């Protein structure tokens, strides 16, 4: 009993047991959720395994841990997990991270089938292209008023204008806006408008748009939280935001090479920012990973504008 009490009196071990009570996890997954080093987590798991609180099994090259209950320990373990965990503020973060880990497992399975179907983009087949597929999917969408933030030369804005009711392309670069307006004039596009402005102070009125698209632009913002707050402001009630950005990475040279302010965002970070901005029904997924170093990955977030004001 005293040994159990010493083990269960440690915050890190309680957090681990809470997670394993809900799902079997690997050391790498626990490391990502808890934000602890691998050696520390392995040591904690070893102590818990020695006391009979966890079991381990092999799955390929990975060791998978699950909760176990030593004979006679059910009462004290339940008490700690149900009531003691309320004293650990990190538990709410753990729960959110676990949800994302489980979702990523499904995404990984989807990625396996994507790889099987990956020949779509790797081998030439007459008449088959991602552009054609994108245009078909866009055509199936209802006409919307769309704000494209950080629109650049307007590649996506032009594509969306084929179907949208109206597209407002916003960029802070005077040359980009000039180039975009030239395209509009040359091609006689009436439902596409370029506006020069900062993503943190959009030249768009409240509730003016149905959809805000932020494509690989959020990591260039000085204050990404303010960008999301502005997106919330310009959306109509029930409008949606779509964010495509870099998953958090450690390629420091991106600051100089690509003028990136942020080295991407983790799923938890992006989830928290969207919630703080007032968005609900948030769905995140890692949708692409580059094969070439430094293996940048793309995270997608889709969310709905909630009621009320944005969070401070």
Helices and strands as residue ranges (DSSP letters): H 2-8, H 11-22, E 25-26, H 27-34, H 38-50, E 54-59, E 62-67, H 74-82, G 84-87, H 91-116, H 119-122, H 130-140, E 145-149, H 155-161, E 166-171, H 174-187, E 192-196, E 209-215, G 218-220, H 224-234, E 235-246, H 254-257, H 267-277, E 279-289, E 297-305
